Amino acid sequence: MIKRDFYEVLGVAKGSSEEEIRKAFRKKALEFHPDRNKDPSAENQFKEVNEAYQVLIDPKLREKYD
């Protein structure tokens, strides 16, 4: 599986604040949550969104990623 840019996954700019990242994550998580979205690919997209959020919300991981 090819990893996409985490900023692109969440739909935020590279210089986004933590609050902007949180809002984008909540929106994407609701959109792709397997209980709400019955599309077979939704679960993988949800995992990708969650991984992107985990990296971008942690200042140390985000710095390393950038």
All heavy atoms as TSV, in Angstrom:
chain	resi	resn	atom	element	x	y	z
A	1	MET	N	N	0.836	-1.178	0.000
A	1	MET	CA	C	0.000	0.000	0.000
A	1	MET	C	C	0.881	1.242	0.000
A	1	MET	O	O	1.775	1.378	0.824
A	1	MET	CB	C	-0.899	-0.017	1.234
A	1	MET	CG	C	-1.853	1.126	1.308
A	1	MET	SD	S	-3.054	0.838	2.624
A	1	MET	CE	C	-2.981	2.421	3.420
A	2	ILE	N	N	0.631	2.128	-0.915
A	2	ILE	CA	C	1.400	3.364	-1.023
A	2	ILE	C	C	0.820	4.389	-0.053
A	2	ILE	O	O	-0.379	4.626	-0.030
A	2	ILE	CB	C	1.373	3.911	-2.459
A	2	ILE	CG1	C	2.025	2.908	-3.403
A	2	ILE	CG2	C	2.055	5.266	-2.531
A	2	ILE	CD1	C	1.923	3.278	-4.852
A	3	LYS	N	N	1.695	4.962	0.750
A	3	LYS	CA	C	1.257	5.966	1.723
A	3	LYS	C	C	1.087	7.314	1.045
A	3	LYS	O	O	1.959	7.762	0.320
A	3	LYS	CB	C	2.287	6.099	2.845
A	3	LYS	CG	C	2.486	4.840	3.626
A	3	LYS	CD	C	1.807	4.939	4.918
A	3	LYS	CE	C	2.079	3.669	5.712
A	3	LYS	NZ	N	1.304	3.567	6.864
A	4	ARG	N	N	-0.048	7.939	1.289
A	4	ARG	CA	C	-0.288	9.286	0.788
A	4	ARG	C	C	0.234	10.293	1.811
A	4	ARG	O	O	0.468	9.964	2.973
A	4	ARG	CB	C	-1.787	9.520	0.584
A	4	ARG	CG	C	-2.345	8.734	-0.556
A	4	ARG	CD	C	-3.792	8.981	-0.858
A	4	ARG	NE	N	-4.410	10.094	-0.196
A	4	ARG	CZ	C	-5.708	10.195	0.037
A	4	ARG	NH1	N	-6.512	9.231	-0.338
A	4	ARG	NH2	N	-6.215	11.238	0.634
A	5	ASP	N	N	0.391	11.513	1.364
A	5	ASP	CA	C	0.802	12.598	2.243
A	5	ASP	C	C	-0.258	12.771	3.333
A	5	ASP	O	O	-1.449	12.880	3.035
A	5	ASP	CB	C	0.957	13.880	1.422
A	5	ASP	CG	C	1.319	15.070	2.270
A	5	ASP	OD1	O	2.267	14.955	3.069
A	5	ASP	OD2	O	0.645	16.112	2.142
A	6	PHE	N	N	0.150	12.791	4.591
A	6	PHE	CA	C	-0.801	12.882	5.694
A	6	PHE	C	C	-1.604	14.176	5.664
A	6	PHE	O	O	-2.768	14.199	6.058
A	6	PHE	CB	C	-0.087	12.729	7.038
A	6	PHE	CG	C	0.371	11.322	7.327
A	6	PHE	CD1	C	1.451	11.096	8.159
A	6	PHE	CD2	C	-0.270	10.226	6.776
A	6	PHE	CE1	C	1.879	9.802	8.452
A	6	PHE	CE2	C	0.147	8.922	7.055
A	6	PHE	CZ	C	1.220	8.726	7.900
A	7	TYR	N	N	-0.996	15.244	5.219
A	7	TYR	CA	C	-1.735	16.505	5.115
A	7	TYR	C	C	-2.839	16.377	4.067
A	7	TYR	O	O	-3.951	16.870	4.253
A	7	TYR	CB	C	-0.792	17.657	4.760
A	7	TYR	CG	C	0.194	17.971	5.855
A	7	TYR	CD1	C	1.513	17.541	5.786
A	7	TYR	CD2	C	-0.193	18.688	6.980
A	7	TYR	CE1	C	2.423	17.817	6.796
A	7	TYR	CE2	C	0.707	18.979	7.998
A	7	TYR	CZ	C	2.009	18.539	7.903
A	7	TYR	OH	O	2.894	18.815	8.916
A	8	GLU	N	N	-2.531	15.704	2.980
A	8	GLU	CA	C	-3.508	15.485	1.912
A	8	GLU	C	C	-4.643	14.580	2.402
A	8	GLU	O	O	-5.807	14.807	2.085
A	8	GLU	CB	C	-2.819	14.844	0.711
A	8	GLU	CG	C	-3.718	14.611	-0.479
A	8	GLU	CD	C	-2.985	13.910	-1.602
A	8	GLU	OE1	O	-1.805	14.245	-1.866
A	8	GLU	OE2	O	-3.591	13.020	-2.219
A	9	VAL	N	N	-4.307	13.572	3.184
A	9	VAL	CA	C	-5.308	12.634	3.709
A	9	VAL	C	C	-6.355	13.388	4.532
A	9	VAL	O	O	-7.553	13.148	4.399
A	9	VAL	CB	C	-4.642	11.532	4.566
A	9	VAL	CG1	C	-5.678	10.710	5.318
A	9	VAL	CG2	C	-3.788	10.630	3.689
A	10	LEU	N	N	-5.889	14.304	5.383
A	10	LEU	CA	C	-6.813	15.059	6.226
A	10	LEU	C	C	-7.377	16.296	5.535
A	10	LEU	O	O	-8.330	16.893	6.023
A	10	LEU	CB	C	-6.131	15.475	7.535
A	10	LEU	CG	C	-5.772	14.338	8.481
A	10	LEU	CD1	C	-5.083	14.887	9.732
A	10	LEU	CD2	C	-6.992	13.532	8.870
A	11	GLY	N	N	-6.779	16.683	4.422
A	11	GLY	CA	C	-7.265	17.852	3.697
A	11	GLY	C	C	-6.907	19.161	4.369
A	11	GLY	O	O	-7.708	20.105	4.374
A	12	VAL	N	N	-5.716	19.225	4.954
A	12	VAL	CA	C	-5.256	20.449	5.618
A	12	VAL	C	C	-3.934	20.899	5.013
A	12	VAL	O	O	-3.216	20.111	4.400
A	12	VAL	CB	C	-5.086	20.254	7.150
A	12	VAL	CG1	C	-6.406	19.967	7.813
A	12	VAL	CG2	C	-4.086	19.166	7.462
A	13	ALA	N	N	-3.617	22.171	5.225
A	13	ALA	CA	C	-2.344	22.718	4.750
A	13	ALA	C	C	-1.222	22.308	5.695
A	13	ALA	O	O	-1.455	21.972	6.859
A	13	ALA	CB	C	-2.434	24.235	4.667
A	14	LYS	N	N	-0.008	22.367	5.201
A	14	LYS	CA	C	1.158	21.954	5.989
A	14	LYS	C	C	1.324	22.790	7.264
A	14	LYS	O	O	1.758	22.276	8.281
A	14	LYS	CB	C	2.417	22.039	5.133
A	14	LYS	CG	C	3.528	21.182	5.627
A	14	LYS	CD	C	4.613	21.020	4.604
A	14	LYS	CE	C	5.531	19.909	5.047
A	14	LYS	NZ	N	6.431	19.453	4.049
A	15	GLY	N	N	0.967	24.041	7.241
A	15	GLY	CA	C	1.124	24.901	8.408
A	15	GLY	C	C	-0.105	24.976	9.298
A	15	GLY	O	O	-0.235	25.887	10.106
A	16	SER	N	N	-0.998	24.021	9.193
A	16	SER	CA	C	-2.248	24.032	9.957
A	16	SER	C	C	-2.010	23.906	11.453
A	16	SER	O	O	-1.085	23.225	11.897
A	16	SER	CB	C	-3.153	22.889	9.507
A	16	SER	OG	O	-3.519	23.046	8.172
A	17	SER	N	N	-2.903	24.534	12.213
A	17	SER	CA	C	-2.821	24.455	13.673
A	17	SER	C	C	-3.383	23.117	14.149
A	17	SER	O	O	-4.036	22.390	13.392
A	17	SER	CB	C	-3.631	25.587	14.300
A	17	SER	OG	O	-5.020	25.371	14.071
A	18	GLU	N	N	-3.142	22.810	15.425
A	18	GLU	CA	C	-3.668	21.572	15.993
A	18	GLU	C	C	-5.188	21.554	15.933
A	18	GLU	O	O	-5.787	20.509	15.679
A	18	GLU	CB	C	-3.194	21.406	17.439
A	18	GLU	CG	C	-1.748	20.990	17.554
A	18	GLU	CD	C	-1.336	20.687	18.987
A	18	GLU	OE1	O	-2.216	20.489	19.845
A	18	GLU	OE2	O	-0.129	20.643	19.229
A	19	GLU	N	N	-5.817	22.697	16.156
A	19	GLU	CA	C	-7.283	22.778	16.123
A	19	GLU	C	C	-7.812	22.478	14.718
A	19	GLU	O	O	-8.799	21.768	14.559
A	19	GLU	CB	C	-7.757	24.155	16.594
A	19	GLU	CG	C	-9.257	24.258	16.717
A	19	GLU	CD	C	-9.875	23.265	17.699
A	19	GLU	OE1	O	-9.225	22.900	18.697
A	19	GLU	OE2	O	-11.025	22.835	17.449
A	20	GLU	N	N	-7.157	23.001	13.698
A	20	GLU	CA	C	-7.567	22.727	12.314
A	20	GLU	C	C	-7.404	21.239	11.986
A	20	GLU	O	O	-8.259	20.658	11.310
A	20	GLU	CB	C	-6.751	23.571	11.335
A	20	GLU	CG	C	-7.044	25.042	11.404
A	20	GLU	CD	C	-6.070	25.894	10.602
A	20	GLU	OE1	O	-4.859	25.606	10.626
A	20	GLU	OE2	O	-6.548	26.847	9.951
A	21	ILE	N	N	-6.343	20.644	12.488
A	21	ILE	CA	C	-6.107	19.218	12.264
A	21	ILE	C	C	-7.176	18.396	12.971
A	21	ILE	O	O	-7.720	17.445	12.402
A	21	ILE	CB	C	-4.690	18.822	12.726
A	21	ILE	CG1	C	-3.654	19.468	11.802
A	21	ILE	CG2	C	-4.521	17.306	12.760
A	21	ILE	CD1	C	-2.226	19.353	12.271
A	22	ARG	N	N	-7.527	18.775	14.201
A	22	ARG	CA	C	-8.575	18.062	14.946
A	22	ARG	C	C	-9.919	18.126	14.223
A	22	ARG	O	O	-10.611	17.123	14.094
A	22	ARG	CB	C	-8.736	18.654	16.343
A	22	ARG	CG	C	-7.764	18.134	17.331
A	22	ARG	CD	C	-8.149	18.523	18.760
A	22	ARG	NE	N	-7.076	18.158	19.641
A	22	ARG	CZ	C	-6.102	18.987	20.018
A	22	ARG	NH1	N	-6.081	20.220	19.613
A	22	ARG	NH2	N	-5.142	18.560	20.816
A	23	LYS	N	N	-10.271	19.317	13.754
A	23	LYS	CA	C	-11.544	19.488	13.040
A	23	LYS	C	C	-11.575	18.650	11.764
A	23	LYS	O	O	-12.573	17.995	11.471
A	23	LYS	CB	C	-11.776	20.960	12.688
A	23	LYS	CG	C	-12.185	21.808	13.857
A	23	LYS	CD	C	-12.416	23.244	13.424
A	23	LYS	CE	C	-12.790	24.117	14.587
A	23	LYS	NZ	N	-13.020	25.517	14.152
A	24	ALA	N	N	-10.490	18.663	11.020
A	24	ALA	CA	C	-10.423	17.897	9.779
A	24	ALA	C	C	-10.503	16.399	10.084
A	24	ALA	O	O	-11.186	15.650	9.373
A	24	ALA	CB	C	-9.130	18.217	9.030
A	25	PHE	N	N	-9.839	15.963	11.155
A	25	PHE	CA	C	-9.884	14.554	11.526
A	25	PHE	C	C	-11.295	14.128	11.888
A	25	PHE	O	O	-11.773	13.084	11.431
A	25	PHE	CB	C	-8.939	14.273	12.703
A	25	PHE	CG	C	-9.151	12.915	13.311
A	25	PHE	CD1	C	-8.773	11.770	12.628
A	25	PHE	CD2	C	-9.745	12.777	14.553
A	25	PHE	CE1	C	-8.981	10.508	13.173
A	25	PHE	CE2	C	-9.956	11.525	15.108
A	25	PHE	CZ	C	-9.573	10.393	14.418
A	26	ARG	N	N	-11.974	14.917	12.700
A	26	ARG	CA	C	-13.341	14.568	13.108
A	26	ARG	C	C	-14.253	14.427	11.895
A	26	ARG	O	O	-15.053	13.492	11.809
A	26	ARG	CB	C	-13.895	15.619	14.065
A	26	ARG	CG	C	-13.276	15.549	15.433
A	26	ARG	CD	C	-13.913	16.556	16.374
A	26	ARG	NE	N	-13.136	16.672	17.580
A	26	ARG	CZ	C	-12.612	17.805	18.018
A	26	ARG	NH1	N	-12.801	18.928	17.362
A	26	ARG	NH2	N	-11.913	17.823	19.126
A	27	LYS	N	N	-14.120	15.356	10.965
A	27	LYS	CA	C	-14.952	15.333	9.757
A	27	LYS	C	C	-14.674	14.075	8.933
A	27	LYS	O	O	-15.601	13.371	8.519
A	27	LYS	CB	C	-14.675	16.588	8.929
A	27	LYS	CG	C	-15.515	16.701	7.699
A	27	LYS	CD	C	-15.211	17.986	6.954
A	27	LYS	CE	C	-16.000	18.051	5.663
A	27	LYS	NZ	N	-15.695	19.243	4.897
A	28	LYS	N	N	-13.396	13.777	8.711
A	28	LYS	CA	C	-13.027	12.604	7.915
A	28	LYS	C	C	-13.365	11.304	8.650
A	28	LYS	O	O	-13.785	10.330	8.031
A	28	LYS	CB	C	-11.533	12.622	7.574
A	28	LYS	CG	C	-11.111	13.729	6.659
A	28	LYS	CD	C	-11.569	13.463	5.254
A	28	LYS	CE	C	-11.014	14.512	4.315
A	28	LYS	NZ	N	-11.358	14.264	2.936
A	29	ALA	N	N	-13.186	11.282	9.965
A	29	ALA	CA	C	-13.484	10.079	10.743
A	29	ALA	C	C	-14.972	9.743	10.659
A	29	ALA	O	O	-15.337	8.576	10.500
A	29	ALA	CB	C	-13.050	10.259	12.194
A	30	LEU	N	N	-15.820	10.749	10.748
A	30	LEU	CA	C	-17.257	10.517	10.609
A	30	LEU	C	C	-17.606	10.038	9.206
A	30	LEU	O	O	-18.459	9.172	9.024
A	30	LEU	CB	C	-18.043	11.787	10.931
A	30	LEU	CG	C	-18.129	12.168	12.400
A	30	LEU	CD1	C	-18.808	13.521	12.550
A	30	LEU	CD2	C	-18.885	11.113	13.187
A	31	GLU	N	N	-16.949	10.600	8.225
A	31	GLU	CA	C	-17.213	10.239	6.833
A	31	GLU	C	C	-16.840	8.787	6.544
A	31	GLU	O	O	-17.575	8.082	5.837
A	31	GLU	CB	C	-16.426	11.172	5.908
A	31	GLU	CG	C	-16.615	10.894	4.441
A	31	GLU	CD	C	-15.796	11.829	3.558
A	31	GLU	OE1	O	-15.282	12.858	4.050
A	31	GLU	OE2	O	-15.657	11.502	2.373
A	32	PHE	N	N	-15.715	8.317	7.081
A	32	PHE	CA	C	-15.203	6.997	6.732
A	32	PHE	C	C	-15.388	5.925	7.810
A	32	PHE	O	O	-14.957	4.795	7.623
A	32	PHE	CB	C	-13.722	7.077	6.364
A	32	PHE	CG	C	-13.466	7.873	5.119
A	32	PHE	CD1	C	-12.667	9.008	5.143
A	32	PHE	CD2	C	-14.029	7.487	3.912
A	32	PHE	CE1	C	-12.439	9.740	3.994
A	32	PHE	CE2	C	-13.802	8.219	2.756
A	32	PHE	CZ	C	-13.006	9.333	2.797
A	33	HIS	N	N	-16.012	6.270	8.926
A	33	HIS	CA	C	-16.183	5.279	9.996
A	33	HIS	C	C	-16.976	4.088	9.458
A	33	HIS	O	O	-18.036	4.255	8.859
A	33	HIS	CB	C	-16.891	5.897	11.197
A	33	HIS	CG	C	-16.776	5.039	12.410
A	33	HIS	ND1	N	-17.550	3.920	12.602
A	33	HIS	CD2	C	-15.945	5.127	13.473
A	33	HIS	CE1	C	-17.215	3.360	13.741
A	33	HIS	NE2	N	-16.244	4.070	14.291
A	34	PRO	N	N	-16.466	2.877	9.661
A	34	PRO	CA	C	-17.116	1.675	9.110
A	34	PRO	C	C	-18.572	1.478	9.556
A	34	PRO	O	O	-19.345	0.859	8.848
A	34	PRO	CB	C	-16.243	0.526	9.614
A	34	PRO	CG	C	-14.927	1.151	9.916
A	34	PRO	CD	C	-15.211	2.568	10.326
A	35	ASP	N	N	-18.944	1.985	10.715
A	35	ASP	CA	C	-20.330	1.854	11.171
A	35	ASP	C	C	-21.277	2.782	10.416
A	35	ASP	O	O	-22.466	2.522	10.340
A	35	ASP	CB	C	-20.439	2.156	12.663
A	35	ASP	CG	C	-19.798	1.070	13.524
A	35	ASP	OD1	O	-19.586	-0.045	12.997
A	35	ASP	OD2	O	-19.511	1.343	14.696
A	36	ARG	N	N	-20.748	3.853	9.871
A	36	ARG	CA	C	-21.573	4.830	9.151
A	36	ARG	C	C	-21.474	4.685	7.642
A	36	ARG	O	O	-22.403	5.024	6.931
A	36	ARG	CB	C	-21.151	6.246	9.537
A	36	ARG	CG	C	-21.366	6.524	11.018
A	36	ARG	CD	C	-21.071	7.934	11.325
A	36	ARG	NE	N	-22.259	8.702	10.938
A	36	ARG	CZ	C	-22.387	9.982	11.117
A	36	ARG	NH1	N	-21.424	10.664	11.662
A	36	ARG	NH2	N	-23.477	10.611	10.747
A	37	ASN	N	N	-20.344	4.236	7.171
A	37	ASN	CA	C	-20.092	4.128	5.738
A	37	ASN	C	C	-19.932	2.645	5.389
A	37	ASN	O	O	-18.981	2.006	5.805
A	37	ASN	CB	C	-18.824	4.906	5.371
A	37	ASN	CG	C	-18.593	5.012	3.892
A	37	ASN	OD1	O	-19.063	4.189	3.123
A	37	ASN	ND2	N	-17.847	6.029	3.494
A	38	LYS	N	N	-20.848	2.126	4.612
A	38	LYS	CA	C	-20.841	0.690	4.307
A	38	LYS	C	C	-19.976	0.332	3.094
A	38	LYS	O	O	-19.906	-0.817	2.701
A	38	LYS	CB	C	-22.278	0.195	4.083
A	38	LYS	CG	C	-23.171	0.373	5.299
A	38	LYS	CD	C	-22.603	-0.331	6.511
A	38	LYS	CE	C	-23.483	-0.113	7.729
A	38	LYS	NZ	N	-22.897	-0.560	8.961
A	39	ASP	N	N	-19.302	1.313	2.516
A	39	ASP	CA	C	-18.390	1.057	1.399
A	39	ASP	C	C	-17.253	0.152	1.893
A	39	ASP	O	O	-16.681	0.400	2.954
A	39	ASP	CB	C	-17.840	2.386	0.887
A	39	ASP	CG	C	-16.932	2.245	-0.329
A	39	ASP	OD1	O	-16.820	1.132	-0.867
A	39	ASP	OD2	O	-16.345	3.262	-0.737
A	40	PRO	N	N	-16.920	-0.897	1.147
A	40	PRO	CA	C	-15.858	-1.809	1.586
A	40	PRO	C	C	-14.502	-1.129	1.813
A	40	PRO	O	O	-13.714	-1.577	2.634
A	40	PRO	CB	C	-15.753	-2.825	0.446
A	40	PRO	CG	C	-17.048	-2.738	-0.270
A	40	PRO	CD	C	-17.552	-1.338	-0.088
A	41	SER	N	N	-14.223	-0.064	1.106
A	41	SER	CA	C	-12.933	0.614	1.262
A	41	SER	C	C	-12.926	1.614	2.423
A	41	SER	O	O	-11.884	2.167	2.758
A	41	SER	CB	C	-12.551	1.331	-0.026
A	41	SER	OG	O	-13.452	2.389	-0.282
A	42	ALA	N	N	-14.071	1.832	3.044
A	42	ALA	CA	C	-14.172	2.828	4.117
A	42	ALA	C	C	-13.279	2.482	5.305
A	42	ALA	O	O	-12.676	3.376	5.900
A	42	ALA	CB	C	-15.621	2.982	4.564
A	43	GLU	N	N	-13.185	1.213	5.640
A	43	GLU	CA	C	-12.377	0.827	6.787
A	43	GLU	C	C	-10.905	1.177	6.577
A	43	GLU	O	O	-10.247	1.712	7.470
A	43	GLU	CB	C	-12.517	-0.667	7.064
A	43	GLU	CG	C	-11.766	-1.105	8.309
A	43	GLU	CD	C	-11.972	-2.566	8.655
A	43	GLU	OE1	O	-12.761	-3.250	7.978
A	43	GLU	OE2	O	-11.322	-3.025	9.612
A	44	ASN	N	N	-10.383	0.907	5.378
A	44	ASN	CA	C	-8.989	1.247	5.085
A	44	ASN	C	C	-8.779	2.751	5.077
A	44	ASN	O	O	-7.751	3.243	5.562
A	44	ASN	CB	C	-8.553	0.639	3.751
A	44	ASN	CG	C	-8.376	-0.853	3.850
A	44	ASN	OD1	O	-8.091	-1.387	4.923
A	44	ASN	ND2	N	-8.556	-1.543	2.752
A	45	GLN	N	N	-9.727	3.490	4.548
A	45	GLN	CA	C	-9.623	4.950	4.545
A	45	GLN	C	C	-9.673	5.488	5.964
A	45	GLN	O	O	-8.949	6.416	6.314
A	45	GLN	CB	C	-10.729	5.557	3.693
A	45	GLN	CG	C	-10.541	5.298	2.208
A	45	GLN	CD	C	-11.719	5.757	1.388
A	45	GLN	OE1	O	-12.867	5.439	1.699
A	45	GLN	NE2	N	-11.447	6.511	0.350
A	46	PHE	N	N	-10.519	4.893	6.805
A	46	PHE	CA	C	-10.611	5.302	8.204
A	46	PHE	C	C	-9.274	5.073	8.913
A	46	PHE	O	O	-8.805	5.927	9.663
A	46	PHE	CB	C	-11.728	4.521	8.903
A	46	PHE	CG	C	-11.904	4.875	10.348
A	46	PHE	CD1	C	-12.513	6.070	10.704
A	46	PHE	CD2	C	-11.465	4.036	11.351
A	46	PHE	CE1	C	-12.678	6.414	12.048
A	46	PHE	CE2	C	-11.626	4.363	12.682
A	46	PHE	CZ	C	-12.239	5.558	13.027
A	47	LYS	N	N	-8.639	3.932	8.660
A	47	LYS	CA	C	-7.337	3.645	9.264
A	47	LYS	C	C	-6.281	4.640	8.798
A	47	LYS	O	O	-5.446	5.084	9.582
A	47	LYS	CB	C	-6.900	2.222	8.917
A	47	LYS	CG	C	-7.701	1.155	9.625
A	47	LYS	CD	C	-7.282	-0.231	9.200
A	47	LYS	CE	C	-8.120	-1.307	9.853
A	47	LYS	NZ	N	-7.746	-2.653	9.412
A	48	GLU	N	N	-6.324	4.993	7.524
A	48	GLU	CA	C	-5.372	5.955	6.972
A	48	GLU	C	C	-5.560	7.336	7.610
A	48	GLU	O	O	-4.588	8.000	7.977
A	48	GLU	CB	C	-5.545	6.026	5.454
A	48	GLU	CG	C	-4.525	6.894	4.765
A	48	GLU	CD	C	-4.688	6.885	3.252
A	48	GLU	OE1	O	-5.824	6.857	2.764
A	48	GLU	OE2	O	-3.658	6.920	2.575
A	49	VAL	N	N	-6.815	7.753	7.775
A	49	VAL	CA	C	-7.122	9.039	8.411
A	49	VAL	C	C	-6.634	9.024	9.856
A	49	VAL	O	O	-6.034	9.997	10.334
A	49	VAL	CB	C	-8.642	9.334	8.335
A	49	VAL	CG1	C	-9.039	10.456	9.266
A	49	VAL	CG2	C	-9.055	9.638	6.902
A	50	ASN	N	N	-6.865	7.935	10.558
A	50	ASN	CA	C	-6.442	7.824	11.949
A	50	ASN	C	C	-4.920	7.874	12.074
A	50	ASN	O	O	-4.384	8.549	12.954
A	50	ASN	CB	C	-6.983	6.519	12.557
A	50	ASN	CG	C	-6.829	6.492	14.053
A	50	ASN	OD1	O	-7.089	7.469	14.727
A	50	ASN	ND2	N	-6.401	5.358	14.565
A	51	GLU	N	N	-4.223	7.181	11.175
A	51	GLU	CA	C	-2.759	7.200	11.201
A	51	GLU	C	C	-2.231	8.616	10.942
A	51	GLU	O	O	-1.318	9.082	11.623
A	51	GLU	CB	C	-2.208	6.235	10.160
A	51	GLU	CG	C	-0.692	6.177	10.139
A	51	GLU	CD	C	-0.149	5.249	9.068
A	51	GLU	OE1	O	-0.898	4.783	8.204
A	51	GLU	OE2	O	1.078	5.019	9.105
A	52	ALA	N	N	-2.815	9.297	9.970
A	52	ALA	CA	C	-2.404	10.668	9.656
A	52	ALA	C	C	-2.609	11.575	10.864
A	52	ALA	O	O	-1.740	12.380	11.214
A	52	ALA	CB	C	-3.187	11.191	8.457
A	53	TYR	N	N	-3.742	11.431	11.523
A	53	TYR	CA	C	-4.035	12.245	12.704
A	53	TYR	C	C	-3.036	11.979	13.824
A	53	TYR	O	O	-2.536	12.924	14.453
A	53	TYR	CB	C	-5.461	11.966	13.190
A	53	TYR	CG	C	-5.805	12.685	14.466
A	53	TYR	CD1	C	-6.029	14.061	14.472
A	53	TYR	CD2	C	-5.899	12.013	15.672
A	53	TYR	CE1	C	-6.335	14.731	15.638
A	53	TYR	CE2	C	-6.205	12.666	16.844
A	53	TYR	CZ	C	-6.426	14.031	16.817
A	53	TYR	OH	O	-6.719	14.691	17.984
A	54	GLN	N	N	-2.733	10.717	14.084
A	54	GLN	CA	C	-1.804	10.367	15.156
A	54	GLN	C	C	-0.435	11.002	14.940
A	54	GLN	O	O	0.208	11.430	15.899
A	54	GLN	CB	C	-1.669	8.845	15.278
A	54	GLN	CG	C	-2.930	8.133	15.695
A	54	GLN	CD	C	-3.470	8.603	17.023
A	54	GLN	OE1	O	-2.719	8.828	17.973
A	54	GLN	NE2	N	-4.769	8.782	17.093
A	55	VAL	N	N	0.011	11.065	13.703
A	55	VAL	CA	C	1.319	11.643	13.404
A	55	VAL	C	C	1.270	13.169	13.478
A	55	VAL	O	O	2.136	13.799	14.081
A	55	VAL	CB	C	1.818	11.186	12.015
A	55	VAL	CG1	C	3.054	11.973	11.593
A	55	VAL	CG2	C	2.117	9.698	12.024
A	56	LEU	N	N	0.248	13.773	12.889
A	56	LEU	CA	C	0.218	15.232	12.795
A	56	LEU	C	C	-0.165	15.927	14.096
A	56	LEU	O	O	0.182	17.093	14.292
A	56	LEU	CB	C	-0.740	15.656	11.675
A	56	LEU	CG	C	-0.331	15.221	10.272
A	56	LEU	CD1	C	-1.338	15.726	9.258
A	56	LEU	CD2	C	1.069	15.688	9.916
A	57	ILE	N	N	-0.862	15.249	14.990
A	57	ILE	CA	C	-1.281	15.900	16.238
A	57	ILE	C	C	-0.168	15.881	17.288
A	57	ILE	O	O	-0.133	16.720	18.174
A	57	ILE	CB	C	-2.587	15.263	16.778
A	57	ILE	CG1	C	-3.334	16.244	17.662
A	57	ILE	CG2	C	-2.309	13.965	17.497
A	57	ILE	CD1	C	-3.840	17.474	16.974
A	58	ASP	N	N	0.760	14.958	17.172
A	58	ASP	CA	C	1.882	14.861	18.117
A	58	ASP	C	C	3.024	15.742	17.603
A	58	ASP	O	O	3.563	15.475	16.530
A	58	ASP	CB	C	2.331	13.406	18.220
A	58	ASP	CG	C	3.437	13.205	19.238
A	58	ASP	OD1	O	4.425	13.981	19.228
A	58	ASP	OD2	O	3.330	12.255	20.038
A	59	PRO	N	N	3.401	16.779	18.346
A	59	PRO	CA	C	4.431	17.711	17.866
A	59	PRO	C	C	5.754	17.037	17.486
A	59	PRO	O	O	6.366	17.411	16.485
A	59	PRO	CB	C	4.627	18.676	19.032
A	59	PRO	CG	C	3.377	18.592	19.828
A	59	PRO	CD	C	2.866	17.177	19.641
A	60	LYS	N	N	6.179	16.052	18.251
A	60	LYS	CA	C	7.456	15.385	17.959
A	60	LYS	C	C	7.363	14.544	16.686
A	60	LYS	O	O	8.256	14.584	15.846
A	60	LYS	CB	C	7.891	14.509	19.134
A	60	LYS	CG	C	8.312	15.291	20.343
A	60	LYS	CD	C	8.700	14.391	21.478
A	60	LYS	CE	C	9.038	15.216	22.716
A	60	LYS	NZ	N	9.353	14.375	23.876
A	61	LEU	N	N	6.269	13.801	16.550
A	61	LEU	CA	C	6.096	12.977	15.349
A	61	LEU	C	C	5.897	13.849	14.111
A	61	LEU	O	O	6.396	13.537	13.029
A	61	LEU	CB	C	4.896	12.034	15.511
A	61	LEU	CG	C	5.046	10.904	16.507
A	61	LEU	CD1	C	3.753	10.110	16.621
A	61	LEU	CD2	C	6.190	9.991	16.106
A	62	ARG	N	N	5.180	14.958	14.290
A	62	ARG	CA	C	4.943	15.868	13.166
A	62	ARG	C	C	6.256	16.482	12.690
A	62	ARG	O	O	6.509	16.577	11.483
A	62	ARG	CB	C	3.961	16.961	13.572
A	62	ARG	CG	C	3.562	17.864	12.441
A	62	ARG	CD	C	2.504	18.855	12.889
A	62	ARG	NE	N	2.098	19.708	11.784
A	62	ARG	CZ	C	1.215	20.667	11.900
A	62	ARG	NH1	N	0.620	20.911	13.073
A	62	ARG	NH2	N	0.901	21.415	10.870
A	63	GLU	N	N	7.099	16.891	13.623
A	63	GLU	CA	C	8.388	17.468	13.269
A	63	GLU	C	C	9.244	16.451	12.511
A	63	GLU	O	O	9.871	16.763	11.512
A	63	GLU	CB	C	9.122	17.943	14.523
A	63	GLU	CG	C	10.431	18.633	14.248
A	63	GLU	CD	C	11.110	19.118	15.519
A	63	GLU	OE1	O	10.417	19.421	16.494
A	63	GLU	OE2	O	12.351	19.173	15.509
A	64	LYS	N	N	9.232	15.221	12.983
A	64	LYS	CA	C	9.979	14.153	12.324
A	64	LYS	C	C	9.414	13.866	10.936
A	64	LYS	O	O	10.161	13.643	9.995
A	64	LYS	CB	C	9.911	12.898	13.197
A	64	LYS	CG	C	10.855	11.817	12.803
A	64	LYS	CD	C	10.793	10.686	13.827
A	64	LYS	CE	C	11.759	9.599	13.478
A	64	LYS	NZ	N	11.725	8.499	14.432
A	65	TYR	N	N	8.083	13.894	10.804
A	65	TYR	CA	C	7.439	13.650	9.518
A	65	TYR	C	C	7.754	14.743	8.508
A	65	TYR	O	O	8.019	14.479	7.346
A	65	TYR	CB	C	5.913	13.526	9.703
A	65	TYR	CG	C	5.152	13.382	8.419
A	65	TYR	CD1	C	5.167	12.182	7.717
A	65	TYR	CD2	C	4.440	14.450	7.876
A	65	TYR	CE1	C	4.476	12.052	6.523
A	65	TYR	CE2	C	3.754	14.336	6.693
A	65	TYR	CZ	C	3.773	13.124	6.008
A	65	TYR	OH	O	3.101	12.988	4.836
A	66	ASP	N	N	7.694	16.003	8.975
A	66	ASP	CA	C	7.964	17.136	8.091
A	66	ASP	C	C	9.417	17.118	7.667
A	66	ASP	O	O	9.792	17.395	6.602
A	66	ASP	CB	C	7.643	18.460	8.776
A	66	ASP	CG	C	6.149	18.688	8.895
A	66	ASP	OD1	O	5.377	18.037	8.170
A	66	ASP	OD2	O	5.751	19.512	9.737
